[in-house]
Amino acid sequence: RYAANAALIALVYAKKIDDSDPSSASTYRTWAKGQIDYMLGDGGRSYVIGFGSNFPRRPHHAASTCACTGCCDWDTYNADADNCQTLTGALVGGPGSNDDYDDDRTNYYSNEVATDYNAAFQSAIASLELKYGTGTYSNSDAEKVCSSTPMCDGNQMYNYFGEGWPTCNFWTGSNIAWVSIVGIIVLLSMTAGPWYCVRVWRQRQAGGEEPVDGDKTLNPVASGGL
């Protein structure tokens, strides 16, 4: 996952020494291109979603994991099915030191999509395009992620979950009522607490004693205020 960052640094340095040391610049650029080519599938597997014929189908990415229809919840996340939303162009974490890779949604190390290396990857691609590109692009070998997964087709997904569409069961009437009650209690606590502290502080500032239960100073009825 850090190879993209290293490739970008090599490309930036190659550009810097292009005129003064073209041979070294070419060496740096060739090395960087090899790193990017590997990410794009030269090793037999692409680590860029949507590119090539063997790319990651289950990236560790919330929006990509959500089903195309129905509810987006943990049942969707834990389902043994490819992601429905195609995160085209995103680089996943990639393989381990022994080229071991498992297309597993729960493995954030190998399948997470993060900006710290995707930014460098996209920048390196731009640099290589400027140097070697023709301005045209074709990826006829790319496959559609949703072509054979129950997460993407409505009828297949319905059958996959067995009892029908997945639903977000938390926001039912009873749960909404409990959430409202708890919210009101919290709000009252946040309001009454500071109010009582201020009254105690004012009482002490005035030279009086700390109010106790039934203190007339805090009871307008007992003090004759009403």
mmCIF file of the C-alpha atoms, coordinates in Angstrom:
data_MODEL
# 
_entry.id   MODEL 
# 
loop_
_atom_site.group_PDB 
_atom_site.id 
_atom_site.type_symbol 
_atom_site.label_atom_id 
_atom_site.label_alt_id 
_atom_site.label_comp_id 
_atom_site.label_asym_id 
_atom_site.label_entity_id 
_atom_site.label_seq_id 
_atom_site.pdbx_PDB_ins_code 
_atom_site.Cartn_x 
_atom_site.Cartn_y 
_atom_site.Cartn_z 
_atom_site.occupancy 
_atom_site.B_iso_or_equiv 
_atom_site.pdbx_formal_charge 
_atom_site.auth_seq_id 
_atom_site.auth_comp_id 
_atom_site.auth_asym_id 
_atom_site.auth_atom_id 
_atom_site.pdbx_PDB_model_num 
ATOM 1   C CA . ARG A 1 1   ? 0.000   0.000   0.000   1.00 0.00 ? 1   ARG A CA 1 
ATOM 2   C CA . TYR A 1 2   ? 2.996   2.283   0.392   1.00 0.00 ? 2   TYR A CA 1 
ATOM 3   C CA . ALA A 1 3   ? 4.492   1.409   -2.984  1.00 0.00 ? 3   ALA A CA 1 
ATOM 4   C CA . ALA A 1 4   ? 2.292   4.039   -4.643  1.00 0.00 ? 4   ALA A CA 1 
ATOM 5   C CA . ASN A 1 5   ? 3.756   6.714   -2.383  1.00 0.00 ? 5   ASN A CA 1 
ATOM 6   C CA . ALA A 1 6   ? 7.290   5.573   -3.149  1.00 0.00 ? 6   ALA A CA 1 
ATOM 7   C CA . ALA A 1 7   ? 6.493   5.533   -6.878  1.00 0.00 ? 7   ALA A CA 1 
ATOM 8   C CA . LEU A 1 8   ? 5.269   9.118   -6.737  1.00 0.00 ? 8   LEU A CA 1 
ATOM 9   C CA . ILE A 1 9   ? 8.413   10.258  -4.915  1.00 0.00 ? 9   ILE A CA 1 
ATOM 10  C CA . ALA A 1 10  ? 10.555  8.530   -7.552  1.00 0.00 ? 10  ALA A CA 1 
ATOM 11  C CA . LEU A 1 11  ? 8.610   10.219  -10.361 1.00 0.00 ? 11  LEU A CA 1 
ATOM 12  C CA . VAL A 1 12  ? 8.895   13.647  -8.758  1.00 0.00 ? 12  VAL A CA 1 
ATOM 13  C CA . TYR A 1 13  ? 12.644  13.208  -8.337  1.00 0.00 ? 13  TYR A CA 1 
ATOM 14  C CA . ALA A 1 14  ? 13.002  11.887  -11.902 1.00 0.00 ? 14  ALA A CA 1 
ATOM 15  C CA . LYS A 1 15  ? 11.374  15.037  -13.200 1.00 0.00 ? 15  LYS A CA 1 
ATOM 16  C CA . LYS A 1 16  ? 13.723  17.168  -11.086 1.00 0.00 ? 16  LYS A CA 1 
ATOM 17  C CA . ILE A 1 17  ? 16.893  15.551  -12.511 1.00 0.00 ? 17  ILE A CA 1 
ATOM 18  C CA . ASP A 1 18  ? 15.645  15.031  -16.077 1.00 0.00 ? 18  ASP A CA 1 
ATOM 19  C CA . ASP A 1 19  ? 18.037  17.623  -17.503 1.00 0.00 ? 19  ASP A CA 1 
ATOM 20  C CA . SER A 1 20  ? 21.031  17.140  -15.203 1.00 0.00 ? 20  SER A CA 1 
ATOM 21  C CA . ASP A 1 21  ? 21.018  13.331  -15.027 1.00 0.00 ? 21  ASP A CA 1 
ATOM 22  C CA . PRO A 1 22  ? 18.693  11.817  -17.641 1.00 0.00 ? 22  PRO A CA 1 
ATOM 23  C CA . SER A 1 23  ? 20.036  8.282   -17.133 1.00 0.00 ? 23  SER A CA 1 
ATOM 24  C CA . SER A 1 24  ? 19.170  8.218   -13.431 1.00 0.00 ? 24  SER A CA 1 
ATOM 25  C CA . ALA A 1 25  ? 15.862  9.905   -14.149 1.00 0.00 ? 25  ALA A CA 1 
ATOM 26  C CA . SER A 1 26  ? 14.992  7.099   -16.561 1.00 0.00 ? 26  SER A CA 1 
ATOM 27  C CA . THR A 1 27  ? 15.939  4.505   -13.943 1.00 0.00 ? 27  THR A CA 1 
ATOM 28  C CA . TYR A 1 28  ? 13.707  6.088   -11.310 1.00 0.00 ? 28  TYR A CA 1 
ATOM 29  C CA . ARG A 1 29  ? 10.849  6.450   -13.763 1.00 0.00 ? 29  ARG A CA 1 
ATOM 30  C CA . THR A 1 30  ? 11.126  2.841   -14.960 1.00 0.00 ? 30  THR A CA 1 
ATOM 31  C CA . TRP A 1 31  ? 11.067  1.589   -11.367 1.00 0.00 ? 31  TRP A CA 1 
ATOM 32  C CA . ALA A 1 32  ? 8.010   3.681   -10.551 1.00 0.00 ? 32  ALA A CA 1 
ATOM 33  C CA . LYS A 1 33  ? 6.223   2.473   -13.672 1.00 0.00 ? 33  LYS A CA 1 
ATOM 34  C CA . GLY A 1 34  ? 6.904   -1.121  -12.638 1.00 0.00 ? 34  GLY A CA 1 
ATOM 35  C CA . GLN A 1 35  ? 5.263   -0.506  -9.252  1.00 0.00 ? 35  GLN A CA 1 
ATOM 36  C CA . ILE A 1 36  ? 2.167   1.007   -10.825 1.00 0.00 ? 36  ILE A CA 1 
ATOM 37  C CA . ASP A 1 37  ? 1.983   -1.748  -13.451 1.00 0.00 ? 37  ASP A CA 1 
ATOM 38  C CA . TYR A 1 38  ? 2.023   -4.325  -10.669 1.00 0.00 ? 38  TYR A CA 1 
ATOM 39  C CA . MET A 1 39  ? -0.910  -2.587  -8.962  1.00 0.00 ? 39  MET A CA 1 
ATOM 40  C CA . LEU A 1 40  ? -2.768  -2.608  -12.262 1.00 0.00 ? 40  LEU A CA 1 
ATOM 41  C CA . GLY A 1 41  ? -2.397  -6.368  -12.700 1.00 0.00 ? 41  GLY A CA 1 
ATOM 42  C CA . ASP A 1 42  ? 1.001   -7.273  -14.171 1.00 0.00 ? 42  ASP A CA 1 
ATOM 43  C CA . GLY A 1 43  ? 1.389   -9.847  -11.408 1.00 0.00 ? 43  GLY A CA 1 
ATOM 44  C CA . GLY A 1 44  ? -1.835  -11.622 -12.359 1.00 0.00 ? 44  GLY A CA 1 
ATOM 45  C CA . ARG A 1 45  ? -4.202  -9.661  -10.134 1.00 0.00 ? 45  ARG A CA 1 
ATOM 46  C CA . SER A 1 46  ? -5.250  -6.050  -10.281 1.00 0.00 ? 46  SER A CA 1 
ATOM 47  C CA . TYR A 1 47  ? -5.504  -4.167  -7.000  1.00 0.00 ? 47  TYR A CA 1 
ATOM 48  C CA . VAL A 1 48  ? -7.410  -1.317  -8.602  1.00 0.00 ? 48  VAL A CA 1 
ATOM 49  C CA . ILE A 1 49  ? -11.176 -1.744  -8.478  1.00 0.00 ? 49  ILE A CA 1 
ATOM 50  C CA . GLY A 1 50  ? -12.795 -1.824  -11.895 1.00 0.00 ? 50  GLY A CA 1 
ATOM 51  C CA . PHE A 1 51  ? -9.531  -2.277  -13.794 1.00 0.00 ? 51  PHE A CA 1 
ATOM 52  C CA . GLY A 1 52  ? -8.637  -5.541  -15.486 1.00 0.00 ? 52  GLY A CA 1 
ATOM 53  C CA . SER A 1 53  ? -10.467 -8.833  -15.216 1.00 0.00 ? 53  SER A CA 1 
ATOM 54  C CA . ASN A 1 54  ? -9.311  -9.879  -11.752 1.00 0.00 ? 54  ASN A CA 1 
ATOM 55  C CA . PHE A 1 55  ? -9.797  -6.911  -9.453  1.00 0.00 ? 55  PHE A CA 1 
ATOM 56  C CA . PRO A 1 56  ? -11.032 -6.713  -5.815  1.00 0.00 ? 56  PRO A CA 1 
ATOM 57  C CA . ARG A 1 57  ? -14.778 -7.242  -5.427  1.00 0.00 ? 57  ARG A CA 1 
ATOM 58  C CA . ARG A 1 58  ? -15.097 -6.732  -1.680  1.00 0.00 ? 58  ARG A CA 1 
ATOM 59  C CA . PRO A 1 59  ? -13.199 -3.611  -0.614  1.00 0.00 ? 59  PRO A CA 1 
ATOM 60  C CA . HIS A 1 60  ? -13.371 -2.445  2.990   1.00 0.00 ? 60  HIS A CA 1 
ATOM 61  C CA . HIS A 1 61  ? -15.364 0.694   2.200   1.00 0.00 ? 61  HIS A CA 1 
ATOM 62  C CA . ALA A 1 62  ? -18.705 1.665   3.739   1.00 0.00 ? 62  ALA A CA 1 
ATOM 63  C CA . ALA A 1 63  ? -20.421 3.263   0.741   1.00 0.00 ? 63  ALA A CA 1 
ATOM 64  C CA . SER A 1 64  ? -19.221 0.574   -1.645  1.00 0.00 ? 64  SER A CA 1 
ATOM 65  C CA . THR A 1 65  ? -20.455 -2.170  0.671   1.00 0.00 ? 65  THR A CA 1 
ATOM 66  C CA . CYS A 1 66  ? -24.026 -0.846  0.833   1.00 0.00 ? 66  CYS A CA 1 
ATOM 67  C CA . ALA A 1 67  ? -26.563 -2.808  -1.167  1.00 0.00 ? 67  ALA A CA 1 
ATOM 68  C CA . CYS A 1 68  ? -27.996 -1.227  -4.309  1.00 0.00 ? 68  CYS A CA 1 
ATOM 69  C CA . THR A 1 69  ? -31.480 -1.561  -2.850  1.00 0.00 ? 69  THR A CA 1 
ATOM 70  C CA . GLY A 1 70  ? -32.869 -2.142  0.626   1.00 0.00 ? 70  GLY A CA 1 
ATOM 71  C CA . CYS A 1 71  ? -31.155 -1.302  3.894   1.00 0.00 ? 71  CYS A CA 1 
ATOM 72  C CA . CYS A 1 72  ? -27.445 -0.726  4.434   1.00 0.00 ? 72  CYS A CA 1 
ATOM 73  C CA . ASP A 1 73  ? -26.606 -2.465  7.710   1.00 0.00 ? 73  ASP A CA 1 
ATOM 74  C CA . TRP A 1 74  ? -24.296 -5.042  9.291   1.00 0.00 ? 74  TRP A CA 1 
ATOM 75  C CA . ASP A 1 75  ? -26.144 -7.884  7.580   1.00 0.00 ? 75  ASP A CA 1 
ATOM 76  C CA . THR A 1 76  ? -25.034 -6.368  4.307   1.00 0.00 ? 76  THR A CA 1 
ATOM 77  C CA . TYR A 1 77  ? -21.469 -5.964  5.570   1.00 0.00 ? 77  TYR A CA 1 
ATOM 78  C CA . ASN A 1 78  ? -21.259 -9.567  6.798   1.00 0.00 ? 78  ASN A CA 1 
ATOM 79  C CA . ALA A 1 79  ? -22.958 -11.082 3.742   1.00 0.00 ? 79  ALA A CA 1 
ATOM 80  C CA . ASP A 1 80  ? -20.901 -13.517 1.699   1.00 0.00 ? 80  ASP A CA 1 
ATOM 81  C CA . ALA A 1 81  ? -21.347 -11.525 -1.496  1.00 0.00 ? 81  ALA A CA 1 
ATOM 82  C CA . ASP A 1 82  ? -19.433 -9.007  -3.582  1.00 0.00 ? 82  ASP A CA 1 
ATOM 83  C CA . ASN A 1 83  ? -19.934 -5.294  -3.039  1.00 0.00 ? 83  ASN A CA 1 
ATOM 84  C CA . CYS A 1 84  ? -22.731 -3.879  -5.137  1.00 0.00 ? 84  CYS A CA 1 
ATOM 85  C CA . GLN A 1 85  ? -21.333 -0.384  -5.611  1.00 0.00 ? 85  GLN A CA 1 
ATOM 86  C CA . THR A 1 86  ? -18.298 -0.348  -7.911  1.00 0.00 ? 86  THR A CA 1 
ATOM 87  C CA . LEU A 1 87  ? -15.634 1.955   -6.479  1.00 0.00 ? 87  LEU A CA 1 
ATOM 88  C CA . THR A 1 88  ? -13.993 2.383   -9.866  1.00 0.00 ? 88  THR A CA 1 
ATOM 89  C CA . GLY A 1 89  ? -10.358 3.477   -9.822  1.00 0.00 ? 89  GLY A CA 1 
ATOM 90  C CA . ALA A 1 90  ? -9.786  2.909   -6.098  1.00 0.00 ? 90  ALA A CA 1 
ATOM 91  C CA . LEU A 1 91  ? -6.611  1.164   -4.950  1.00 0.00 ? 91  LEU A CA 1 
ATOM 92  C CA . VAL A 1 92  ? -6.962  -1.320  -2.079  1.00 0.00 ? 92  VAL A CA 1 
ATOM 93  C CA . GLY A 1 93  ? -4.292  -2.016  0.530   1.00 0.00 ? 93  GLY A CA 1 
ATOM 94  C CA . GLY A 1 94  ? -2.872  -4.915  -1.455  1.00 0.00 ? 94  GLY A CA 1 
ATOM 95  C CA . PRO A 1 95  ? -0.953  -8.114  -0.711  1.00 0.00 ? 95  PRO A CA 1 
ATOM 96  C CA . GLY A 1 96  ? 1.392   -9.027  2.095   1.00 0.00 ? 96  GLY A CA 1 
ATOM 97  C CA . SER A 1 97  ? 5.151   -9.424  1.818   1.00 0.00 ? 97  SER A CA 1 
ATOM 98  C CA . ASN A 1 98  ? 4.710   -12.882 0.266   1.00 0.00 ? 98  ASN A CA 1 
ATOM 99  C CA . ASP A 1 99  ? 2.198   -11.725 -2.349  1.00 0.00 ? 99  ASP A CA 1 
ATOM 100 C CA . ASP A 1 100 ? -0.573  -13.239 -0.237  1.00 0.00 ? 100 ASP A CA 1 
ATOM 101 C CA . TYR A 1 101 ? -3.904  -11.537 -0.768  1.00 0.00 ? 101 TYR A CA 1 
ATOM 102 C CA . ASP A 1 102 ? -7.446  -12.337 0.307   1.00 0.00 ? 102 ASP A CA 1 
ATOM 103 C CA . ASP A 1 103 ? -10.340 -10.353 -1.171  1.00 0.00 ? 103 ASP A CA 1 
ATOM 104 C CA . ASP A 1 104 ? -11.996 -10.062 2.236   1.00 0.00 ? 104 ASP A CA 1 
ATOM 105 C CA . ARG A 1 105 ? -14.211 -7.108  3.166   1.00 0.00 ? 105 ARG A CA 1 
ATOM 106 C CA . THR A 1 106 ? -13.399 -7.482  6.866   1.00 0.00 ? 106 THR A CA 1 
ATOM 107 C CA . ASN A 1 107 ? -9.625  -7.315  6.299   1.00 0.00 ? 107 ASN A CA 1 
ATOM 108 C CA . TYR A 1 108 ? -8.972  -3.585  6.434   1.00 0.00 ? 108 TYR A CA 1 
ATOM 109 C CA . TYR A 1 109 ? -5.219  -4.085  6.020   1.00 0.00 ? 109 TYR A CA 1 
ATOM 110 C CA . SER A 1 110 ? -5.426  -5.650  2.556   1.00 0.00 ? 110 SER A CA 1 
ATOM 111 C CA . ASN A 1 111 ? -8.778  -4.334  1.338   1.00 0.00 ? 111 ASN A CA 1 
ATOM 112 C CA . GLU A 1 112 ? -9.193  -0.862  2.811   1.00 0.00 ? 112 GLU A CA 1 
ATOM 113 C CA . VAL A 1 113 ? -9.456  2.089   0.433   1.00 0.00 ? 113 VAL A CA 1 
ATOM 114 C CA . ALA A 1 114 ? -7.692  5.058   2.035   1.00 0.00 ? 114 ALA A CA 1 
ATOM 115 C CA . THR A 1 115 ? -6.574  8.474   0.841   1.00 0.00 ? 115 THR A CA 1 
ATOM 116 C CA . ASP A 1 116 ? -3.012  8.196   2.176   1.00 0.00 ? 116 ASP A CA 1 
ATOM 117 C CA . TYR A 1 117 ? -2.011  5.926   -0.697  1.00 0.00 ? 117 TYR A CA 1 
ATOM 118 C CA . ASN A 1 118 ? -4.793  6.538   -3.231  1.00 0.00 ? 118 ASN A CA 1 
ATOM 119 C CA . ALA A 1 119 ? -3.737  10.188  -3.531  1.00 0.00 ? 119 ALA A CA 1 
ATOM 120 C CA . ALA A 1 120 ? -0.179  9.171   -4.389  1.00 0.00 ? 120 ALA A CA 1 
ATOM 121 C CA . PHE A 1 121 ? -1.414  6.445   -6.740  1.00 0.00 ? 121 PHE A CA 1 
ATOM 122 C CA . GLN A 1 122 ? -3.569  8.853   -8.740  1.00 0.00 ? 122 GLN A CA 1 
ATOM 123 C CA . SER A 1 123 ? -0.742  11.392  -8.860  1.00 0.00 ? 123 SER A CA 1 
ATOM 124 C CA . ALA A 1 124 ? 1.696   8.753   -10.090 1.00 0.00 ? 124 ALA A CA 1 
ATOM 125 C CA . ILE A 1 125 ? -0.786  7.707   -12.776 1.00 0.00 ? 125 ILE A CA 1 
ATOM 126 C CA . ALA A 1 126 ? -1.053  11.334  -13.901 1.00 0.00 ? 126 ALA A CA 1 
ATOM 127 C CA . SER A 1 127 ? 2.729   11.647  -14.101 1.00 0.00 ? 127 SER A CA 1 
ATOM 128 C CA . LEU A 1 128 ? 3.077   8.454   -16.160 1.00 0.00 ? 128 LEU A CA 1 
ATOM 129 C CA . GLU A 1 129 ? 0.238   9.559   -18.440 1.00 0.00 ? 129 GLU A CA 1 
ATOM 130 C CA . LEU A 1 130 ? 2.062   12.805  -19.154 1.00 0.00 ? 130 LEU A CA 1 
ATOM 131 C CA . LYS A 1 131 ? 5.243   10.910  -19.977 1.00 0.00 ? 131 LYS A CA 1 
ATOM 132 C CA . TYR A 1 132 ? 3.976   7.824   -21.803 1.00 0.00 ? 132 TYR A CA 1 
ATOM 133 C CA . GLY A 1 133 ? 0.261   8.353   -22.403 1.00 0.00 ? 133 GLY A CA 1 
ATOM 134 C CA . THR A 1 134 ? -1.520  8.921   -25.677 1.00 0.00 ? 134 THR A CA 1 
ATOM 135 C CA . GLY A 1 135 ? -4.554  10.712  -24.295 1.00 0.00 ? 135 GLY A CA 1 
ATOM 136 C CA . THR A 1 136 ? -6.873  7.784   -24.979 1.00 0.00 ? 136 THR A CA 1 
ATOM 137 C CA . TYR A 1 137 ? -7.972  4.993   -22.675 1.00 0.00 ? 137 TYR A CA 1 
ATOM 138 C CA . SER A 1 138 ? -9.659  1.653   -23.137 1.00 0.00 ? 138 SER A CA 1 
ATOM 139 C CA . ASN A 1 139 ? -10.315 -1.119  -20.642 1.00 0.00 ? 139 ASN A CA 1 
ATOM 140 C CA . SER A 1 140 ? -12.261 -3.658  -22.643 1.00 0.00 ? 140 SER A CA 1 
ATOM 141 C CA . ASP A 1 141 ? -11.244 -6.492  -20.316 1.00 0.00 ? 141 ASP A CA 1 
ATOM 142 C CA . ALA A 1 142 ? -12.893 -4.926  -17.288 1.00 0.00 ? 142 ALA A CA 1 
ATOM 143 C CA . GLU A 1 143 ? -15.831 -6.838  -15.854 1.00 0.00 ? 143 GLU A CA 1 
ATOM 144 C CA . LYS A 1 144 ? -18.861 -5.398  -14.185 1.00 0.00 ? 144 LYS A CA 1 
ATOM 145 C CA . VAL A 1 145 ? -18.765 -6.123  -10.469 1.00 0.00 ? 145 VAL A CA 1 
ATOM 146 C CA . CYS A 1 146 ? -22.500 -6.763  -10.312 1.00 0.00 ? 146 CYS A CA 1 
ATOM 147 C CA . SER A 1 147 ? -22.549 -9.361  -13.055 1.00 0.00 ? 147 SER A CA 1 
ATOM 148 C CA . SER A 1 148 ? -22.737 -12.393 -10.778 1.00 0.00 ? 148 SER A CA 1 
ATOM 149 C CA . THR A 1 149 ? -23.479 -11.374 -7.212  1.00 0.00 ? 149 THR A CA 1 
ATOM 150 C CA . PRO A 1 150 ? -26.732 -11.505 -5.226  1.00 0.00 ? 150 PRO A CA 1 
ATOM 151 C CA . MET A 1 151 ? -25.959 -8.079  -3.759  1.00 0.00 ? 151 MET A CA 1 
ATOM 152 C CA . CYS A 1 152 ? -26.607 -6.383  -7.081  1.00 0.00 ? 152 CYS A CA 1 
ATOM 153 C CA . ASP A 1 153 ? -29.701 -7.855  -8.613  1.00 0.00 ? 153 ASP A CA 1 
ATOM 154 C CA . GLY A 1 154 ? -32.963 -7.088  -6.849  1.00 0.00 ? 154 GLY A CA 1 
ATOM 155 C CA . ASN A 1 155 ? -34.577 -10.529 -7.166  1.00 0.00 ? 155 ASN A CA 1 
ATOM 156 C CA . GLN A 1 156 ? -31.372 -12.387 -6.364  1.00 0.00 ? 156 GLN A CA 1 
ATOM 157 C CA . MET A 1 157 ? -30.788 -10.225 -3.320  1.00 0.00 ? 157 MET A CA 1 
ATOM 158 C CA . TYR A 1 158 ? -34.343 -10.830 -2.104  1.00 0.00 ? 158 TYR A CA 1 
ATOM 159 C CA . ASN A 1 159 ? -33.787 -14.569 -2.265  1.00 0.00 ? 159 ASN A CA 1 
ATOM 160 C CA . TYR A 1 160 ? -30.324 -14.290 -0.748  1.00 0.00 ? 160 TYR A CA 1 
ATOM 161 C CA . PHE A 1 161 ? -31.610 -12.838 2.504   1.00 0.00 ? 161 PHE A CA 1 
ATOM 162 C CA . GLY A 1 162 ? -34.252 -15.566 2.640   1.00 0.00 ? 162 GLY A CA 1 
ATOM 163 C CA . GLU A 1 163 ? -37.042 -13.726 4.405   1.00 0.00 ? 163 GLU A CA 1 
ATOM 164 C CA . GLY A 1 164 ? -37.153 -10.738 2.097   1.00 0.00 ? 164 GLY A CA 1 
ATOM 165 C CA . TRP A 1 165 ? -35.483 -7.386  1.969   1.00 0.00 ? 165 TRP A CA 1 
ATOM 166 C CA . PRO A 1 166 ? -33.150 -6.470  4.832   1.00 0.00 ? 166 PRO A CA 1 
ATOM 167 C CA . THR A 1 167 ? -34.651 -3.772  7.018   1.00 0.00 ? 167 THR A CA 1 
ATOM 168 C CA . CYS A 1 168 ? -33.349 -1.315  9.590   1.00 0.00 ? 168 CYS A CA 1 
ATOM 169 C CA . ASN A 1 169 ? -35.379 -2.494  12.552  1.00 0.00 ? 169 ASN A CA 1 
ATOM 170 C CA . PHE A 1 170 ? -34.089 -0.020  15.108  1.00 0.00 ? 170 PHE A CA 1 
ATOM 171 C CA . TRP A 1 171 ? -36.203 2.958   14.069  1.00 0.00 ? 171 TRP A CA 1 
ATOM 172 C CA . THR A 1 172 ? -39.530 1.431   14.980  1.00 0.00 ? 172 THR A CA 1 
ATOM 173 C CA . GLY A 1 173 ? -42.261 3.264   16.895  1.00 0.00 ? 173 GLY A CA 1 
ATOM 174 C CA . SER A 1 174 ? -41.322 1.915   20.330  1.00 0.00 ? 174 SER A CA 1 
ATOM 175 C CA . ASN A 1 175 ? -37.609 2.605   19.854  1.00 0.00 ? 175 ASN A CA 1 
ATOM 176 C CA . ILE A 1 176 ? -38.305 6.137   18.665  1.00 0.00 ? 176 ILE A CA 1 
ATOM 177 C CA . ALA A 1 177 ? -40.408 6.709   21.805  1.00 0.00 ? 177 ALA A CA 1 
ATOM 178 C CA . TRP A 1 178 ? -37.612 5.478   24.087  1.00 0.00 ? 178 TRP A CA 1 
ATOM 179 C CA . VAL A 1 179 ? -35.024 7.572   22.299  1.00 0.00 ? 179 VAL A CA 1 
ATOM 180 C CA . SER A 1 180 ? -37.270 10.626  22.684  1.00 0.00 ? 180 SER A CA 1 
ATOM 181 C CA . ILE A 1 181 ? -37.771 9.987   26.418  1.00 0.00 ? 181 ILE A CA 1 
ATOM 182 C CA . VAL A 1 182 ? -34.057 9.519   27.038  1.00 0.00 ? 182 VAL A CA 1 
ATOM 183 C CA . GLY A 1 183 ? -33.337 12.652  25.031  1.00 0.00 ? 183 GLY A CA 1 
ATOM 184 C CA . ILE A 1 184 ? -35.778 14.716  27.110  1.00 0.00 ? 184 ILE A CA 1 
ATOM 185 C CA . ILE A 1 185 ? -34.272 13.389  30.368  1.00 0.00 ? 185 ILE A CA 1 
ATOM 186 C CA . VAL A 1 186 ? -30.755 14.243  29.209  1.00 0.00 ? 186 VAL A CA 1 
ATOM 187 C CA . LEU A 1 187 ? -31.853 17.708  28.118  1.00 0.00 ? 187 LEU A CA 1 
ATOM 188 C CA . LEU A 1 188 ? -33.547 18.378  31.470  1.00 0.00 ? 188 LEU A CA 1 
ATOM 189 C CA . SER A 1 189 ? -30.465 17.161  33.335  1.00 0.00 ? 189 SER A CA 1 
ATOM 190 C CA . MET A 1 190 ? -28.225 19.440  31.302  1.00 0.00 ? 190 MET A CA 1 
ATOM 191 C CA . THR A 1 191 ? -30.513 22.382  32.071  1.00 0.00 ? 191 THR A CA 1 
ATOM 192 C CA . ALA A 1 192 ? -31.355 21.743  35.739  1.00 0.00 ? 192 ALA A CA 1 
ATOM 193 C CA . GLY A 1 193 ? -27.819 20.907  36.834  1.00 0.00 ? 193 GLY A CA 1 
ATOM 194 C CA . PRO A 1 194 ? -26.199 24.229  35.870  1.00 0.00 ? 194 PRO A CA 1 
ATOM 195 C CA . TRP A 1 195 ? -29.272 26.138  37.140  1.00 0.00 ? 195 TRP A CA 1 
ATOM 196 C CA . TYR A 1 196 ? -28.977 24.574  40.588  1.00 0.00 ? 196 TYR A CA 1 
ATOM 197 C CA . CYS A 1 197 ? -25.217 25.202  40.720  1.00 0.00 ? 197 CYS A CA 1 
ATOM 198 C CA . VAL A 1 198 ? -25.744 28.873  39.886  1.00 0.00 ? 198 VAL A CA 1 
ATOM 199 C CA . ARG A 1 199 ? -28.334 29.216  42.661  1.00 0.00 ? 199 ARG A CA 1 
ATOM 200 C CA . VAL A 1 200 ? -25.957 27.613  45.175  1.00 0.00 ? 200 VAL A CA 1 
ATOM 201 C CA . TRP A 1 201 ? -23.128 29.902  44.063  1.00 0.00 ? 201 TRP A CA 1 
ATOM 202 C CA . ARG A 1 202 ? -25.307 33.007  44.400  1.00 0.00 ? 202 ARG A CA 1 
ATOM 203 C CA . GLN A 1 203 ? -26.433 31.892  47.847  1.00 0.00 ? 203 GLN A CA 1 
ATOM 204 C CA . ARG A 1 204 ? -22.843 31.577  49.004  1.00 0.00 ? 204 ARG A CA 1 
ATOM 205 C CA . GLN A 1 205 ? -21.871 34.879  47.418  1.00 0.00 ? 205 GLN A CA 1 
ATOM 206 C CA . ALA A 1 206 ? -24.635 36.530  49.383  1.00 0.00 ? 206 ALA A CA 1 
ATOM 207 C CA . GLY A 1 207 ? -23.171 35.137  52.606  1.00 0.00 ? 207 GLY A CA 1 
ATOM 208 C CA . GLY A 1 208 ? -25.860 32.602  53.195  1.00 0.00 ? 208 GLY A CA 1 
ATOM 209 C CA . GLU A 1 209 ? -25.591 28.924  53.808  1.00 0.00 ? 209 GLU A CA 1 
ATOM 210 C CA . GLU A 1 210 ? -25.866 26.244  51.159  1.00 0.00 ? 210 GLU A CA 1 
ATOM 211 C CA . PRO A 1 211 ? -29.516 25.534  50.429  1.00 0.00 ? 211 PRO A CA 1 
ATOM 212 C CA . VAL A 1 212 ? -30.932 22.285  51.664  1.00 0.00 ? 212 VAL A CA 1 
ATOM 213 C CA . ASP A 1 213 ? -34.064 20.385  50.788  1.00 0.00 ? 213 ASP A CA 1 
ATOM 214 C CA . GLY A 1 214 ? -37.100 22.482  51.627  1.00 0.00 ? 214 GLY A CA 1 
ATOM 215 C CA . ASP A 1 215 ? -35.093 25.715  51.761  1.00 0.00 ? 215 ASP A CA 1 
ATOM 216 C CA . LYS A 1 216 ? -37.553 28.570  51.341  1.00 0.00 ? 216 LYS A CA 1 
ATOM 217 C CA . THR A 1 217 ? -35.083 30.525  49.203  1.00 0.00 ? 217 THR A CA 1 
ATOM 218 C CA . LEU A 1 218 ? -35.548 27.953  46.485  1.00 0.00 ? 218 LEU A CA 1 
ATOM 219 C CA . ASN A 1 219 ? -39.242 27.450  47.106  1.00 0.00 ? 219 ASN A CA 1 
ATOM 220 C CA . PRO A 1 220 ? -41.310 30.467  46.001  1.00 0.00 ? 220 PRO A CA 1 
ATOM 221 C CA . VAL A 1 221 ? -44.446 28.944  47.508  1.00 0.00 ? 221 VAL A CA 1 
ATOM 222 C CA . ALA A 1 222 ? -42.890 28.385  50.933  1.00 0.00 ? 222 ALA A CA 1 
ATOM 223 C CA . SER A 1 223 ? -41.292 31.814  50.922  1.00 0.00 ? 223 SER A CA 1 
ATOM 224 C CA . GLY A 1 224 ? -44.565 33.534  50.107  1.00 0.00 ? 224 GLY A CA 1 
ATOM 225 C CA . GLY A 1 225 ? -43.482 34.491  46.619  1.00 0.00 ? 225 GLY A CA 1 
ATOM 226 C CA . LEU A 1 226 ? -46.622 32.964  45.121  1.00 0.00 ? 226 LEU A CA 1 
# 
